[in-house]
């Protein structure tokens, strides 16, 4: 909306940047983990656990069920195909999710009562964990605007687009790194600063995407992020140790983003 672009047009424009910069971070992190930390080599305890796991799998063979495996992707596929090939169909996120629910019901043959409970539980979780953060970030941004901090900061940025470039990069990155949530950091920055992109000699869609990527890179490197905590638990490791391995790649991708996008 800020850039006055169609949603799918923005996604098609942004996709090469997103994929390329994520691949850059993956390459850097993989090289560090393989060459420096030797994380690809299993220790004695891991080998014993793997041997026990293999023995258990041999006793009860696991069969992949392709239809169930692709079920979580159905809403996304429906949304993308409808937006690109059938834009007049008017299929939005809600319609795509309901189509996905019907597909899952047909594939799993679950009890309708149970699947409806699971669906609405997921909706509630989404509102609690995502929408709640976005609302909190919006209130935070509104508070900054009310105190005049945003106006003063924008006036400062007008003097040099270099400050805007690195502010858009490291601001959301550090906020996400410290909180474990990229959404709140991205939303706060894009509500406050991105609408003024033209004053810095920038385009709002480029500045907005930089903030989006910066927030996600910061979340990925945060020891407070849910995904990091889960991975650390699987590896019986400290979340901070996992995050330390990710920070170098995220920083390289962040700096590259700042140079490429604005």
N, C-alpha and C positions, 0 to 999 in steps of 0.2 A: 504493500500500500504506500509506503514512504517513497518508493522509487517509481510508483505508478506503472508497475509491471504486472503482467499476468503471472499467476503463481507458477504454472508449468514453464513459462518462458524464463522465469528466474531460476528454476531448478535446472533447466537444460543449460543455461548459461553458467551456473555455478558448479555443476557436476564435475567437469574436467579439473577445476581448481581443487575441489574437495578431494577427489580420488587421488590426484597427483600429490597433494600435500600430505595426505594420510599415508600414501605409499612411501614418501620420503621419510616420515617419522618411523615407519615400520622398518625400513632398511637400516636407518641409523641405530634404532634400538636392538634390532636383531644382531647387527655386527658387534655391538657392545656386549650383549648377552652371550654370544658365541665365543668371541675372541678374548674378551677381558674376564668375564665372570664364569665362563665355561658352564652356563646354565643348561646346555643341551646334554650334558653328561650326567646320568643318573647316579646318585649315591647308593651306598649299600642298602640303606633302609628303603629307598624308593624301588630298588630292584626286587627286594623281598616282597614288598607290597604288590608290585606288578606281577610277580610269579603267583602269588595267592589269587590275585584278580583273574589271571589267565586260567587258573585251575577252576575257579568258580564259574567262569564263562563256558568252559568246556562241559561242565556238568549241566548247565542250562543254556543251550544255544539261543542266541538273540537273533531275531529276524527283523530286518528293516521293513517297515510298511510305508511305501512311498507316498500314498495319499495322506496319511497322518503326518508324515514328515513335512510335506509342503503346505499343510493347512495354515500355519501361522503366516505364511507369505501371501495367501489368497487375497486378503483385503488390500494389501499394497499393490499387488498385480492388477486387481480390478480398478483401483484408483488411478494408476498410471495409464493403463490401456484406455480407460474412459476419458481421461483428461486429454490424451494425445490424439486418439483416433475418433472418439465420439464426444467432443466437448459440449454439444448441445443436449446430451443425455441428462445432464444435471446431477450426476452421481458425485456426492461429496463424501467426506470421511465417515459420517454416520451410516450412510447407505452402504458403503464398502464394508464396514464392520459388520453390518447385519447380514450382508451376503456371505461374508466369511463365517459368521455364526451358523447360517443354514448349511454351508459346506461341511463344517465340523460336525454338526448334528447328523448329517447323512453318512459321513465317513465313520464316526465312532458309534453311532446308534445309542448314544447316551440317553438316560432318562431326561425328558424335557424339563422337568422340575429342577434337576441337578445342574443341567447346563445353563439354565436361565439364572440360577443362583451364582454360578461361576462367572457368568457374563457381567452381572451387575456388581459383583464383588470387585471385578477388574475395573469397572467404571469408577467405583468408589475409591479404589486405590489410586487410580490415575488422578482423580481430583485432589486427593489428600497429598500425594507426593509431588505432583507436577503443577497442577493449577494453583495449589496453595502457595507454592514457591513463586510462581509468576505474579500472583496477586501481591505477595509480600514485597517482591522486587518493584512492582508498580507503585506501591505505597512509599517505598524507600526513595524512588526517583521523584515522586511528587513532593516528598518532604525536602529533598535537595533543591527542587525548583522553587518551593515556597520560601526557603531561606535565602535564595539568591545565589547559592553556590554554583548552580548550573550556568546561570547567566554570566557570572564572573569567569568561570572556566572556559566558556565558549568565547568570550572576549579575548582571553589569553591565547586560545588556540588560533584565533584569526590572525595573529601575528606571525605564526609559523606553522605550515602544514606538517613539518617534521614532528612537532609535539603532538599533533593530532594523530599522525601515523603510529607513533610508539605508544601514545595513550590508549588508542583503540586496540593495540596489540596486548600490552602488558596490564592494562586496567582489568578487563574481563578475565585474563589469564590468572592474575594474582588473586582476584576475588574468588574464582572457581577453585584455585589451588587451596585456598584457606578454608573454604566452606564445603567442598566436595560436590557442589552443584553448579553445573555450567549454565543451566537455564536461568537461574536468578540473576547471575552476573550479566549474561547476554541481554536479558530483557531490560534490566536497569540501564545499561549503556545505550541500547538502541532506542529506548524511549527518550532519553535525555539528550544525547549528543548527535546521533545519526541524522535526525531531521534537519540539523544545521550543516550538513556535509558541504553544501554549495558554498558556504562562507569560508571553508578551508580550501576551496579549489578542488574538491573531491566529489565523487558521485555517491549518492546515498546507498545504492545497491552494493558498491564495492566496499565502502566503509562498514556497512551492515554485515556483509559476509565475513569481513576481517574480524569483527567482534564475535560473530557466531563461532568461527573456527578457534579464535583465541580462548573463548569460554570452554569449548569442548576439549581443547588441548590441556587446559588447566585442570579440568575435571578428571581427565584420564591420568594425570600425574599426581592427583591428590590422594593421600593415604586415608582421607575421610570418605571417599567415593564408595558407594555400595559395591560396584563391580570389583574394585581393588580389594575390598574387605573379603568378598566371596572367593576371589582367586587366591588370596593369601591363606584363607582357611583351607582351601583344597591342597595347597602346598605345605601346610603347617608352618607358614612363615609369618613374619611380622609385616603388616601392611606398609609400614614405612620403608622396609627393605625393598618391597615390590615397587613402591612409588619412586624410590631413588633410581631404579633401573630404567624407569620410563621418562624421567625428567629431561635427560639430554636430547632424546629424539623429539620430544614435544617442543623444546626450546628451539631446536634447529628448524622445525616446521613452522613455528610461530614467527621467527625472524624472516624466513622465506616468504611467509604469507604477507607480512608487512611490506616487503619490497615488491612483491608481485601484484598485490591487489590495489594498493594505493601508492 
